[in-house]
Amino acid sequence: MTKKEQKGLEWKAKALSDNERLKTESNYLRGTILQDLEDQLSGGFTGDNFQLIRFHGMYEQDDRDIRAERLDQKLEPLKFMMLRCRLPGGIIKPEQWIEIDKFAREHNHYQSIRLTNRQTFQYHGVPKTKLQDVHRLLHKLGLDSIATAADMNRNVLCSSNPVESELHQEAYEWAKRISEHLLPRTRGYLDVWIDGKKIESSEDLLKLQEDEPILGKTYLPRKYKTAVALPPLNDVDLYSNDMNFVGIKDEKTGKLAGFNVLVGGGLSFEHGNTKTYPNIALELGFVPVEHTLKAAECVVTTQRDFGNRADRKNARVRYTVQNMSLDGFRAEVEERMGFKFELSRPFEFTERGDRIGWVKGIDNKWHLTCFVESGRLVDTPEFPLMTGMLEIAKVHKGDFRITANQNIIIANVAKEDKAQIENIARQYGLMRDITKLRENAMSCVAFPTCPLAMAEAERILPAFIDELDKILADHNVSDETIVTRITGCPNGCGRAMLAEIGLVGKAVGRYNLHLGGNIAGTRIPRLYRENITLTEILNELDPLIGQWAKERETNEAFGDFVIRKGIITPVINPVVDFWDASKAIIPTQAI
């Protein structure tokens, strides 16, 4: 009996999660979605289809701001879909953007485009009646939303560094190839959304001869995230992903020699559930560039066969690595590859975030990174950002790059076009003076659309950063930055568990405060104070920032300072340490 078969018997001996039944019975992800689309009585999906649409890149949501009001009126919640595009490396053409903008204005309830930290864009507020229209639009544009949610390999991140254009192009091509290689093979997406073709009988499926050689009929045990990065800039928060490829440059040729492969990152956890924890990715080893796809496939199939299909809370790769041990996981991947990993090549990440403003690449092209707070492109009286992007798309001859920090790069601008692009960007607020603190702040969507949100995030980030900026100014460190992130729940979308200051929603208006991440994005912060208000958080941070301003060493970051001074101890073993709040002390003891 093979190890895979043995593991299969172990899972069968347990009660599998209902998602495993759902996937098995879904007719390769078709379900009865087409029948649901014909139901005009509800704005949502019923039964298994509520989950199945996630495999096609959508989540059902409703406007939580008016949920109670509609309930009083005996109306169904205002349901609609969040749809996320698959966009490996975040690169999109201006002509595609123009059509994306048009749909958002005409059919999106919120008339906005949200840039995500998965380096793509998503719509919030697409009515069920317009779903086939938007999928057919994406298809016409050469895009899709396949596998941007649910138990699959999601949108593959890639460093957005526009300076080393040749090396970036190589990395981007590998990000695209990894994405394509790990896609589901089923035609379910095309049948439902593009062709509107019902496939219901097993005979029809047999005629299609569908198979999922990499993902399997029940796909992966849980969601799966992949990133490609080019040191020294960790602009994709590499250590937060299930599978990662760190590009190693061949100094003789200037091209990619291969990748260091890391596995087991992930930031989600559940309040109070000590079986869940965030973790950084760990190194498996180096593979030459020609073995990249083989390595990716074998890491994925190892997770497919050994991941936990009984408890979805413990189904991510980091828990599989814990159960198998890193050496055991590595050995299984090597057996499947047919060769061993080489020793990891040296690399170092020294910074995160995006280089806001203009930078010049080695090819003499210019690249403008525009700051977009929380990634929300929407027109307001003060900053009509969405219209600004549209006006740039009408004249731009290069491409756009959505970054993993929710910003957007106007890339490959010729010298003679630079002034025109800058004039438009300044006119519409895409170029404006902001503090370093704001540049490096990020939030998830949270209220009113995310059904998991326990507290506000995107809507309170601007005001919170205003107050934190005042504290920095009071202590004469306005020119410094502290990586600050806010999430509405512990699901990890805003990557607060790699921040120097991380706020995680606990209840309406209340958050857990985590401190001690680092600038490079390689350290998990520790719980410092639990279930407190934003005002209380600012009161906690004020004396700590004051102490940092006075007592820090040369160029010492805030996250490093609070550890060196013993205000908190670093998370070494997340299985145990992450939940040990006794290793943080209150400010009066620290000063």
Buried (B, 14 or more C-beta within 10 A) or exposed (E): EEEBEEBBEEBEEEEBBEBBEBBEEBBBBBBBBBEBBEEEEEBBBEEBBBBBBBBBBBBBBBBBEBBEEBEEEEEBBBBBBBBBBBBBBBBBBBEBBBBBBEBBBEBBBBBBBBBBBBBBBBBBBBBBEBBBBBBBBBBEBEBBBBBBBBBBBBBBBBBBBBBBBEBBEBBBBBBBBBBEBBBBEBBBBBBBBBBEEBBEEEEEBEEEEBEBEBBBEBBBBBBBBBBBBBBEBBBBBBBBBBBBBBBBBEEEEEEBBBBBBBBBBBBBBEBEEEEBBBBBBBBBBBBBBEBBBBBBBBBBBBBBBBBBBBBBBBBBBBBBBBEBEBEBBBBBBBEBBEEEBEEBBEBEBEEBBBBBEBBBBEEEBBBBBBBBBBBBBBBEEEBBBBBBBBBBBEEBEBBBBBBBBBBBBBBBBEEEBBEEBBEBBEEBBBBEEBBBBBBBBBBBBBBBBBEBBBBBBBBBBEEBBEBBBEBBEEBEBBEBBBBBBBBBBBBBBBBBBBBBBBBBBBEEBBBBBBBBBBBBBBBBBBBBBBEBEBEBBBEBBBBBBBBBBEEBEEEEBBBBBBBEBEBBBBBEEBEEBBBBEEBBBEBEEBE
